[in-house]
Amino acid sequence: IREVEGNRRANDNNKYLIEMWKGLLMNKDRPYEIPKDLYDKARIEYHNGTNIEFDDFTIGWIGYMGSANGRFFDGGYSGISNTKIGTVRNYIKESINNIEKQIPKLKDVVFYNLDYKDLIIPDNSIIYCDIPYKDTKQFPTSKNFNYEEFWTWCLTMKKKKHDIFISEYNAPSEFECIWEKPMKS
């Protein structure tokens, strides 16, 4: 979304991700160091559904910047690690630097936290969907994702003259692969 112009809308069913992006566009204060004890406190609030010490923006920031593999409190704490090739990586700092670079290109994006079916999409839109990849480990917010319903919705959007792009390992035969690359694991 940061590479296209026009009326840009972003949507996700994880309210913490959306609140993180909204807060970043408002330049809300955020920790640039996320030690494990801070991560653990935010993780407890997330799992308990409370906002005692942290608002949704801060839980989102800590969860996405501090979790391994971008798994948002589902993959464990990332921190600083020694790699297999003998180097040291500060994964939190790398995540923060990556996100901070994107902010200027997202200034006019409007963020929503809706079910994709409830999003009002203007005529002739480009729609990009990054759905939970089928047959992979799911985020808690995407468990029980209805793939059949999603593909039907995509075909409906196509009939409405939208250009629709989906990131997924497999798609029904009505869809055409326009780009792929080998997976690393």
C-alpha positions, 0 to 999 in steps of 0.5 A: 500500500505504501507504493501506490497513490490515491484513496488508500485504505488498510484493514486487518482483523487484529485491532492491535496492528491497526492501532499500532499503525494509527498511533505511528501516523500520529507519532505516539511515544513508543519504546525503542528498546523492548527488554523481555520484562516489558515484552512479558508485561504487554503479552500478559495484558494482551492475553488478559484483554486488559489495558492496565499499563498499556493502551492498544497502540503500545501493546501492538507496538511491543507485540509486533516489534518484540515477537519472533517471526512477526508472530505477535506474542505467539512466537516468543520474544525475539531480542538479540540472537546469535545466528547459525553463521556466527553473527549477532542480530538485534531482531527488535531493532531491525523490526523497528527500523523497517517499520519507521522507514515505512511511516512517511509513505503511509501518511494518508492511509486510512486504517480500519479494523473490520471483517474484510466483508464489511469494508466499503470499497470504492469503485475500480479499486486495487484490492490486496489481500494478505490472508492467513496462508492455508495449512500453515500455523495460524495467528489466534485472530485468524483461526477458523478463517473461511477460505471458501467464503473468502474466494467467493468474495474475491470473485464477487469483487472481480465481477465488480471490476476491482483489480484483486491481488491475493498473497497465498500459496494456493488458489482456486483455478479461477485465479492466475498466479502473477508472481512467485518465488521459492520459499525459504525455511 
